[in-house]
Amino acid sequence: MKKYCLAFLLATAFLSACQESEDPETIIIRTDSETLSERISLDGTGVVTLIDPSAPAGRIQETSSELPLILISQVPGPEYEGQRLRATHVDIDGDFAYVGYNLEGERYLGAVEIFDISNAYKPKIVSQAIFTDAEVSSLEYANGALYLAMAVDVDGTQEVTSPANLATVAVSEGRFSSAFNFTSILGYVATDVTRTQNATAVTSGNPGILGLVDNAGTITNEVEMQDLRSVAFGNDRLAVLSGINGVTIFNPSNLSTTATIPLAAATPEAKRTIAIRDSRVYIAEGANGAGIYRLDNGANIAKLPIPINPADTDPGDVVTNAVSVDNSLLFMANGAAGVSISDVSNISAIKSFGIIDLDGSSNFVRNEENFVFVATGTGGLQILKINKEESNPTGERCAGLPSYPGDYWLNINSNETKAYAGAASIGGINNNSNFLFCGSLAVLDQFNLNGNSVTEVYGSLAFGRYNAGTTMNVNATLKLSGSIVIYGDLNLNSGAKLEFIGTGNSITIYGRVNKNSGVTITGDYTDTEGKLK
């Protein structure tokens, strides 16, 4: 097994390593962020409603949620020579997200893109590499480098000894900063990759291996295993998922087996992932949903079935393809059954938040901190933001307030005052008096501020859906502090007062703004789209 390196053109500098490619177009690098980001669309964006699996026929739930979710972008895969690629895997680290792509079918064609997500509501693509004779199955970023599990055409221009390959490239501030270095391993396709404390673990399918690769690109240890789909590292343990033999947990220092988890055989060539968090292994188990197991001995802790079975859907399309867990939130990509969300902070009382119904089949999901990336096959890449509760955003003004009680539609009558704190996603607000909210508030459909009412929101506010007929009607006083994003329209009617409290406020309005006579807007704020002028 041998390491091979490729040359490519990056900006104006020619970077080479080990052995030059015969075809300079084997890897095509683009860094024109404005052009690359033209694929990012606002269609369908805005506040997301969750499906209640216990409601008849999976109706949209009519209770508030403690998990405000905002769909901030939809991104179709990149095109090359008329072929649309599909997203296969995502990793998120800090201000950047890394997305791998392949092409369904026999042709080798793939890509990797780097998204800048430092502006939460305006992601942009800053770098792209198109592989004309290779595809990306999985990837992971760690310590300034991007590691890719790939399949490479051995009859192409790249001098590799096997189709299954680990590729490594240095990355700095969203840019590729070295050549792509390749290490061939046994197998037809490298299926997954992860970093351990001092090596890179990579898996391949049939005939398959789990291999440990050092920083010089040398395979230092390997174990032959059939039909490997996924690998994960955590708590000084390495776990692999086989479509035939279930999960095997290893000591990464010597690849000795520490535990096994038998599972039913997986559908051939189907995507399946595993994750390790807090001494537990989370496993995508296809038609059986997701399983949670102890990392030390493989004992089952909990099973989470797929919450809904949509009508007129092929049962083979209702499968858990991927799991992702961060900050005690477990996301399950369930194919045609959408993405289900659960709170696993209390493993003996797992709480379901509901299901995100997205266009296309949910094939992969990755959540990290405030972001959720979902690969939906023909639906492209869906990027969501979790609007987390702000911690005491205005000091005494917000101290001691109760949590929101759960009403989906909030109506505040004349001479009535309501004040809450925390995080809430609701259907609508009709305020005829006084309303105060501290934390994170998302409102889907209606936002009516009437008469002499006063509405105050401190923390973050998201309203409406893009081009969906949702309107915020302000006929009174609206006081805002923090981050505000309005996907619908904003009507500032005669005499309306919009006051920004404190400093560093930002407001983003994607819909139309109608500003009538006698409107006053005061305070310190940044109008990102220039709609309030």
C-alpha positions as CSV (number, residue, x, y, z in Angstrom):
1,M,0.0,0.0,0.0
2,K,1.4,3.3,-1.1
3,K,0.9,7.0,-0.7
4,Y,0.3,9.1,-3.8
5,C,0.1,12.9,-4.1
6,L,-1.6,15.1,-6.7
7,A,-0.9,18.5,-8.0
8,F,-3.5,21.2,-8.4
9,L,-3.9,24.8,-9.2
10,L,-4.8,26.9,-6.2
11,A,-5.4,30.6,-6.8
12,T,-2.3,31.7,-8.7
13,A,0.2,29.4,-7.1
14,F,1.0,25.9,-8.4
15,L,1.3,23.5,-5.5
16,S,2.8,20.0,-6.1
17,A,3.8,17.1,-4.0
18,C,5.2,13.6,-4.5
19,Q,4.0,13.0,-8.1
20,E,2.4,15.3,-10.6
21,S,-1.0,14.4,-12.1
22,E,-0.9,14.0,-15.9
23,D,-4.1,15.9,-16.2
24,P,-4.1,19.3,-14.5
25,E,-7.9,19.3,-14.5
26,T,-8.1,16.1,-12.3
27,I,-8.8,18.4,-9.3
28,I,-10.4,21.7,-10.1
29,I,-10.1,24.3,-7.4
30,R,-12.4,27.4,-7.2
31,T,-12.3,30.1,-4.6
32,D,-14.7,32.7,-6.2
33,S,-17.0,32.9,-3.2
34,E,-19.5,35.2,-4.9
35,T,-20.0,32.8,-7.8
36,L,-19.9,29.6,-5.7
37,S,-22.5,31.0,-3.4
38,E,-25.0,31.7,-6.2
39,R,-26.4,28.2,-5.5
40,I,-27.5,29.1,-2.0
41,S,-31.2,29.8,-2.0
42,L,-33.7,31.4,0.4
43,D,-36.6,29.3,-1.1
44,G,-38.5,27.7,1.7
45,T,-36.5,29.3,4.4
46,G,-37.7,30.7,7.7
47,V,-39.2,29.3,11.0
48,V,-39.6,25.6,10.9
49,T,-42.6,23.7,12.2
50,L,-42.3,20.3,13.7
51,I,-44.5,17.3,13.0
52,D,-46.0,15.7,16.1
53,P,-45.7,12.0,15.6
54,S,-48.6,11.4,18.1
55,A,-51.0,13.6,16.2
56,P,-53.4,12.1,13.6
57,A,-51.8,11.6,10.3
58,G,-48.6,13.4,11.5
59,R,-50.3,16.8,11.6
60,I,-48.2,19.9,12.3
61,Q,-48.1,20.1,16.1
62,E,-50.2,22.9,17.6
63,T,-48.2,23.3,20.8
64,S,-45.2,25.5,21.2
65,S,-41.7,24.0,21.0
66,E,-38.7,24.6,23.3
67,L,-36.5,24.2,20.3
68,P,-36.7,27.1,17.8
69,L,-35.4,26.0,14.4
70,I,-34.8,28.2,11.4
71,L,-34.1,26.9,7.9
72,I,-31.6,29.4,6.8
73,S,-30.6,28.1,3.4
74,Q,-31.2,25.4,0.8
75,V,-28.2,24.5,-1.4
76,P,-28.4,22.2,-4.5
77,G,-25.3,20.2,-5.1
78,P,-22.6,21.6,-7.5
79,E,-22.8,20.7,-11.2
80,Y,-20.0,19.5,-13.5
81,E,-20.5,18.8,-17.1
82,G,-24.2,18.8,-16.7
83,Q,-24.1,16.3,-13.8
84,R,-25.6,17.4,-10.4
85,L,-23.7,16.0,-7.4
86,R,-25.4,15.1,-4.2
87,A,-24.1,15.8,-0.7
88,T,-22.8,12.7,1.2
89,H,-21.3,14.0,4.4
90,V,-20.8,17.1,6.5
91,D,-18.4,18.1,9.3
92,I,-18.6,21.3,11.2
93,D,-15.8,23.1,13.1
94,G,-16.0,26.6,14.4
95,D,-16.9,29.1,11.6
96,F,-16.6,26.5,8.8
97,A,-18.6,23.5,7.5
98,Y,-17.1,21.0,5.2
99,V,-19.3,19.1,2.7
100,G,-18.5,16.1,0.6
101,Y,-20.3,15.1,-2.6
102,N,-20.5,12.2,-5.0
103,L,-22.5,11.2,-8.2
104,E,-25.0,8.4,-8.1
105,G,-24.1,5.8,-10.7
106,E,-21.0,4.3,-12.2
107,R,-19.1,7.5,-13.1
108,Y,-16.4,8.7,-10.6
109,L,-17.2,12.3,-9.9
110,G,-17.1,14.1,-6.6
111,A,-16.4,17.3,-4.8
112,V,-15.7,18.9,-1.4
113,E,-16.8,22.4,-0.5
114,I,-16.1,24.7,2.5
115,F,-18.9,26.9,3.8
116,D,-18.2,30.0,5.9
117,I,-20.9,30.0,8.6
118,S,-19.5,32.8,10.7
119,N,-22.6,34.9,9.8
120,A,-25.3,32.6,11.1
121,Y,-28.0,33.7,8.7
122,K,-25.8,34.2,5.6
123,P,-23.6,31.1,5.0
124,K,-21.4,31.3,1.9
125,I,-19.3,28.9,0.0
126,V,-15.6,30.0,0.0
127,S,-13.8,27.1,-1.6
128,Q,-14.6,24.1,-3.9
129,A,-12.6,21.2,-5.2
130,I,-14.1,19.1,-8.0
131,F,-12.6,15.6,-8.5
132,T,-13.1,14.5,-12.1
133,D,-12.1,10.9,-11.3
134,A,-13.0,10.4,-7.7
135,E,-15.8,10.8,-5.2
136,V,-16.2,11.6,-1.5
137,S,-17.9,9.2,0.9
138,S,-17.1,11.0,4.1
139,L,-14.8,13.6,5.6
140,E,-13.6,15.1,8.9
141,Y,-11.7,18.2,9.8
142,A,-9.2,18.2,12.6
143,N,-6.2,20.4,13.6
144,G,-5.9,22.3,10.3
145,A,-6.4,19.4,8.0
146,L,-9.3,17.8,6.1
147,Y,-9.4,14.0,5.9
148,L,-11.6,12.5,3.1
149,A,-12.7,8.9,2.6
150,M,-12.9,8.5,-1.2
151,A,-13.3,6.2,-4.1
152,V,-10.8,6.9,-7.0
153,D,-10.9,5.5,-10.5
154,V,-7.8,3.3,-10.8
155,D,-8.0,3.5,-14.6
156,G,-8.0,7.3,-14.5
157,T,-5.0,9.7,-14.4
158,Q,-4.3,9.2,-10.7
159,E,-1.7,6.7,-9.8
160,V,-3.4,4.8,-7.0
161,T,-3.2,1.1,-6.3
162,S,-6.7,0.6,-5.1
163,P,-10.1,2.4,-5.6
164,A,-10.4,3.0,-1.8
165,N,-8.3,5.9,-0.7
166,L,-7.8,8.3,2.2
167,A,-7.1,11.8,1.0
168,T,-5.6,14.6,3.2
169,V,-5.3,18.3,2.5
170,A,-4.3,21.2,4.7
171,V,-6.9,23.9,5.2
172,S,-6.5,27.4,6.6
173,E,-9.3,30.0,7.0
174,G,-11.6,28.2,4.6
175,R,-8.9,27.7,1.9
176,F,-7.1,24.6,0.7
177,S,-3.4,25.3,1.5
178,S,-1.6,22.2,0.4
179,A,-1.7,19.4,-2.2
180,F,-4.2,16.6,-1.8
181,N,-2.2,13.6,-0.6
182,F,-3.7,10.1,-1.2
183,T,-3.1,6.8,0.6
184,S,-4.6,3.7,-1.1
185,I,-6.2,1.0,1.1
186,L,-7.8,-2.3,0.4
187,G,-11.3,-2.1,-1.0
188,Y,-13.4,-0.6,-3.7
189,V,-14.5,2.5,-1.8
190,A,-13.3,4.1,1.5
191,T,-16.6,4.6,3.4
192,D,-15.7,6.7,6.5
193,V,-12.9,8.4,8.3
194,T,-12.2,9.9,11.7
195,R,-9.2,11.1,13.7
196,T,-8.1,9.4,16.9
197,Q,-5.6,11.0,19.3
198,N,-2.6,10.4,17.0
199,A,-3.8,8.7,13.8
200,T,-6.5,8.6,11.2
201,A,-8.9,5.7,11.2
202,V,-10.4,4.9,7.8
203,T,-12.8,2.1,6.7
204,S,-13.6,0.5,3.4
205,G,-16.3,-1.8,2.1
206,N,-15.9,-5.3,0.5
207,P,-13.2,-6.5,0.8
208,G,-12.9,-4.1,3.7
209,I,-10.5,-3.0,6.4
210,L,-10.3,-0.7,9.4
211,G,-6.9,1.0,8.9
212,L,-4.9,3.4,11.1
213,V,-2.8,5.9,9.1
214,D,-0.1,8.0,10.6
215,N,0.6,11.6,9.7
216,A,3.1,10.5,7.1
217,G,0.4,8.6,5.2
218,T,1.6,5.2,6.3
219,I,-0.8,2.5,7.4
220,T,0.5,1.4,10.8
221,N,-2.2,-1.2,11.7
222,E,-5.2,-2.7,10.1
223,V,-8.0,-5.2,10.7
224,E,-9.8,-6.9,7.8
225,M,-13.6,-6.7,8.3
226,Q,-16.5,-7.2,5.9
227,D,-18.8,-4.4,4.6
228,L,-17.7,-1.5,6.9
229,R,-20.0,1.5,6.7
230,S,-18.9,3.9,9.5
231,V,-16.3,4.6,12.1
232,A,-16.3,6.9,15.2
233,F,-13.8,7.8,17.9
234,G,-14.5,9.0,21.4
235,N,-13.6,8.3,25.1
236,D,-10.4,6.5,23.9
237,R,-12.4,4.0,21.9
238,L,-12.8,3.3,18.2
239,A,-16.1,1.9,17.0
240,V,-16.9,0.5,13.5
241,L,-20.2,-0.4,12.0
242,S,-20.4,-3.4,9.6
243,G,-23.4,-4.1,7.5
244,I,-22.9,-7.8,8.2
245,N,-21.5,-8.1,11.8
246,G,-22.9,-5.1,13.6
247,V,-20.6,-2.9,15.7
248,T,-17.2,-3.7,17.0
249,I,-15.5,-1.5,19.6
250,F,-11.7,-1.4,19.6
251,N,-8.8,-0.1,21.7
252,P,-7.3,2.4,19.2
253,S,-3.7,1.8,20.4
254,N,-3.6,-1.8,19.2
255,L,-7.0,-2.5,17.6
256,S,-7.9,-5.2,20.1
257,T,-11.6,-5.8,20.5
258,T,-13.2,-4.5,23.7
259,A,-16.9,-5.1,22.9
260,T,-19.3,-6.1,20.2
261,I,-22.9,-5.2,19.4
262,P,-24.7,-7.6,17.1
263,L,-27.2,-6.1,14.7
264,A,-29.4,-7.2,11.9
265,A,-27.8,-7.2,8.5
266,A,-28.0,-3.8,6.7
267,T,-29.3,-3.1,3.3
268,P,-26.4,-3.5,0.8
269,E,-24.6,-0.2,0.0
270,A,-27.0,1.9,2.2
271,K,-25.6,4.8,4.2
272,R,-25.3,4.0,8.0
273,T,-23.5,6.0,10.6
274,I,-22.5,5.8,14.2
275,A,-21.5,8.4,16.8
276,I,-19.9,8.4,20.2
277,R,-20.9,10.8,23.0
278,D,-20.7,10.6,26.8
279,S,-19.6,6.9,27.0
280,R,-22.4,5.9,24.7
281,V,-22.6,4.6,21.1
282,Y,-25.4,5.9,18.9
283,I,-26.2,3.7,15.9
284,A,-28.3,4.2,12.8
285,E,-30.1,0.8,12.4
286,G,-32.0,1.3,9.2
287,A,-35.7,0.2,9.5
288,N,-35.2,-0.4,13.2
289,G,-34.5,3.3,13.9
290,A,-31.6,4.2,16.2
291,G,-30.0,2.3,19.1
292,I,-28.1,3.7,22.1
293,Y,-25.5,1.4,23.7
294,R,-22.9,1.5,26.4
295,L,-19.4,2.0,25.0
296,D,-17.6,-0.1,27.6
297,N,-19.5,-3.4,27.1
298,G,-22.0,-2.9,24.2
299,A,-25.1,-3.3,26.4
300,N,-28.2,-1.7,25.0
301,I,-29.5,1.3,26.8
302,A,-32.4,2.5,24.6
303,K,-34.1,2.0,21.2
304,L,-35.7,4.9,19.3
305,P,-38.0,3.7,16.5
306,I,-38.7,5.9,13.5
307,P,-41.6,8.0,14.7
308,I,-43.7,8.1,11.6
309,N,-44.4,5.9,8.6
310,P,-45.6,8.2,5.8
311,A,-48.5,6.9,3.6
312,D,-47.8,5.9,0.0
313,T,-44.1,5.5,0.7
314,D,-41.9,2.5,-0.1
315,P,-41.0,0.9,3.2
316,G,-37.4,0.6,2.0
317,D,-37.2,4.4,2.0
318,V,-38.3,4.7,5.7
319,V,-34.9,3.9,7.3
320,T,-32.6,5.6,9.7
321,N,-29.5,6.4,7.6
322,A,-27.6,8.6,10.0
323,V,-27.4,9.8,13.6
324,S,-25.8,12.8,15.0
325,V,-25.7,14.0,18.7
326,D,-24.4,17.2,20.2
327,N,-25.4,19.1,23.4
328,S,-27.7,16.2,24.2
329,L,-29.7,16.6,21.0
330,L,-30.0,13.5,18.9
331,F,-30.9,14.0,15.3
332,M,-32.0,10.9,13.2
333,A,-32.0,11.1,9.4
334,N,-34.9,8.8,8.5
335,G,-35.1,8.9,4.8
336,A,-38.6,9.5,3.6
337,A,-39.7,9.9,7.2
338,G,-37.8,13.2,7.7
339,V,-35.4,14.1,10.5
340,S,-36.5,13.3,14.1
341,I,-35.1,15.2,17.1
342,S,-34.8,13.9,20.7
343,D,-33.4,15.2,23.9
344,V,-31.2,12.4,25.3
345,S,-29.8,14.3,28.4
346,N,-31.9,12.0,30.6
347,I,-31.4,8.6,29.0
348,S,-34.2,7.0,31.1
349,A,-36.7,9.7,29.9
350,I,-35.8,10.5,26.3
351,K,-37.9,13.5,25.1
352,S,-39.1,13.8,21.5
353,F,-39.2,17.3,20.0
354,G,-40.9,16.2,16.8
355,I,-39.9,15.7,13.1
356,I,-38.6,18.2,10.6
357,D,-40.3,17.6,7.2
358,L,-37.8,18.5,4.5
359,D,-37.9,18.2,0.7
360,G,-36.3,15.0,-0.5
361,S,-35.1,11.9,1.4
362,S,-33.1,12.7,4.6
363,N,-29.9,10.7,3.9
364,F,-27.4,12.3,6.3
365,V,-27.6,14.7,9.3
366,R,-24.9,16.5,11.3
367,N,-25.6,18.9,14.2
368,E,-22.9,20.9,15.9
369,E,-23.6,23.7,18.4
370,N,-26.1,26.0,16.6
371,F,-26.1,24.4,13.2
372,V,-27.8,21.4,11.6
373,F,-26.9,20.3,8.1
374,V,-29.1,17.7,6.3
375,A,-28.3,16.0,3.0
376,T,-31.6,15.3,1.3
377,G,-30.6,13.6,-1.9
378,T,-32.4,15.3,-4.8
379,G,-33.5,18.0,-2.3
380,G,-29.8,19.1,-1.9
381,L,-28.3,20.4,1.3
382,Q,-30.6,22.0,3.9
383,I,-28.9,24.3,6.5
384,L,-30.8,25.0,9.7
385,K,-29.9,27.0,12.8
386,I,-31.0,26.3,16.3
387,N,-31.9,29.5,18.0
388,K,-30.7,28.8,21.5
389,E,-31.8,30.6,24.6
390,E,-29.8,33.7,25.4
391,S,-28.3,33.7,28.9
392,N,-29.9,36.7,30.8
393,P,-29.6,39.1,27.9
394,T,-30.6,42.2,29.8
395,G,-29.8,41.6,33.4
396,E,-32.5,42.6,35.8
397,R,-35.1,43.3,33.1
398,C,-35.3,39.5,32.4
399,A,-34.5,38.1,35.8
400,G,-37.0,35.7,37.4
401,L,-39.3,35.3,34.5
402,P,-41.2,32.0,34.0
403,S,-40.7,29.8,31.0
404,Y,-43.2,30.0,28.2
405,P,-46.2,27.9,29.1
406,G,-46.8,26.2,25.8
407,D,-49.6,27.9,23.9
408,Y,-49.2,27.7,20.2
409,W,-51.2,30.8,19.6
410,L,-50.6,33.7,22.0
411,N,-53.3,36.2,22.5
412,I,-52.8,39.1,24.9
413,N,-56.0,41.0,25.8
414,S,-56.4,44.6,26.7
415,N,-55.0,45.5,30.2
416,E,-53.2,42.2,30.3
417,T,-49.5,41.8,30.8
418,K,-47.5,38.6,29.9
419,A,-43.7,38.1,30.4
420,Y,-41.7,35.0,29.8
421,A,-38.1,33.8,29.4
422,G,-36.3,30.8,27.7
423,A,-36.7,29.5,24.2
424,A,-40.0,29.0,22.4
425,S,-41.3,28.5,18.8
426,I,-45.0,29.4,18.4
427,G,-47.5,29.8,15.7
428,G,-48.5,33.4,16.2
429,I,-48.9,36.5,18.5
430,N,-51.7,38.9,18.8
431,N,-50.8,41.6,21.3
432,N,-53.3,44.2,22.5
433,S,-51.5,45.2,25.7
434,N,-48.0,44.4,27.1
435,F,-45.7,41.5,26.1
436,L,-42.1,40.8,27.2
437,F,-40.0,37.9,26.1
438,C,-36.4,37.3,27.1
439,G,-34.4,34.6,25.3
440,S,-35.0,33.1,21.9
441,L,-38.4,33.5,20.3
442,A,-39.5,32.1,16.9
443,V,-42.9,33.0,15.4
444,L,-44.2,31.1,12.4
445,D,-47.3,32.8,10.9
446,Q,-48.9,35.8,12.6
447,F,-47.4,38.7,14.5
448,N,-49.9,41.5,15.1
449,L,-49.1,44.4,17.5
450,N,-52.2,46.4,17.9
451,G,-53.4,49.7,19.4
452,N,-51.3,51.1,22.2
453,S,-49.6,47.8,23.0
454,V,-45.9,47.4,23.8
455,T,-44.0,44.4,22.7
456,E,-40.4,43.8,24.0
457,V,-38.1,41.0,22.8
458,Y,-34.6,40.7,24.3
459,G,-32.2,38.1,22.9
460,S,-33.1,36.7,19.5
461,L,-36.3,36.9,17.4
462,A,-37.1,35.0,14.1
463,F,-40.3,35.5,12.3
464,G,-42.1,34.1,9.3
465,R,-41.3,32.2,6.1
466,Y,-39.8,33.5,2.9
467,N,-42.3,34.3,0.1
468,A,-45.0,32.4,2.1
469,G,-47.4,35.3,2.8
470,T,-46.4,35.8,6.5
471,T,-46.5,39.4,7.7
472,M,-45.6,41.2,10.9
473,N,-48.0,44.1,11.5
474,V,-46.8,46.8,13.8
475,N,-49.4,49.3,14.8
476,A,-47.8,50.2,18.2
477,T,-44.4,50.0,20.0
478,L,-41.9,47.2,19.3
479,K,-38.8,47.2,21.4
480,L,-36.0,44.9,20.2
481,S,-32.6,44.0,21.6
482,G,-30.2,41.4,20.1
483,S,-30.4,39.5,16.8
484,I,-33.6,39.8,14.7
485,V,-34.4,38.0,11.4
486,I,-37.6,38.5,9.5
487,Y,-38.3,36.1,6.6
488,G,-41.8,37.5,5.9
489,D,-43.0,41.0,5.3
490,L,-42.9,43.9,7.8
491,N,-45.7,46.4,7.9
492,L,-44.8,49.5,10.0
493,N,-48.2,51.3,10.0
494,S,-48.9,54.9,10.8
495,G,-47.6,55.8,14.2
496,A,-45.6,52.6,14.7
497,K,-42.5,52.9,16.9
498,L,-39.5,50.5,16.4
499,E,-37.0,51.0,19.2
500,F,-33.6,49.1,19.4
501,I,-32.4,48.8,23.0
502,G,-28.7,48.8,23.9
503,T,-25.9,48.4,21.4
504,G,-24.7,45.9,18.8
505,N,-28.2,45.0,17.6
506,S,-28.7,43.5,14.1
507,I,-31.9,43.1,12.0
508,T,-32.1,41.1,8.8
509,I,-35.3,41.4,6.7
510,Y,-35.7,39.2,3.7
511,G,-39.3,40.2,2.9
512,R,-40.8,43.5,1.9
513,V,-41.0,46.5,4.3
514,N,-44.0,48.8,4.1
515,K,-43.4,52.0,6.1
516,N,-46.2,54.4,6.5
517,S,-46.3,58.0,7.7
518,G,-45.4,58.9,11.3
519,V,-43.2,55.8,11.8
520,T,-40.2,56.3,14.1
521,I,-37.1,54.0,14.2
522,T,-34.6,54.7,17.0
523,G,-31.6,53.2,18.6
524,D,-28.4,51.4,17.7
525,Y,-28.7,48.7,15.0
526,T,-27.3,47.2,11.8
527,D,-29.8,46.8,9.0
528,T,-28.0,44.0,7.1
529,E,-30.3,44.2,4.0
530,G,-30.9,47.9,4.1
531,K,-34.6,47.5,4.2
532,L,-35.4,50.1,6.9
533,K,-34.1,53.1,5.1
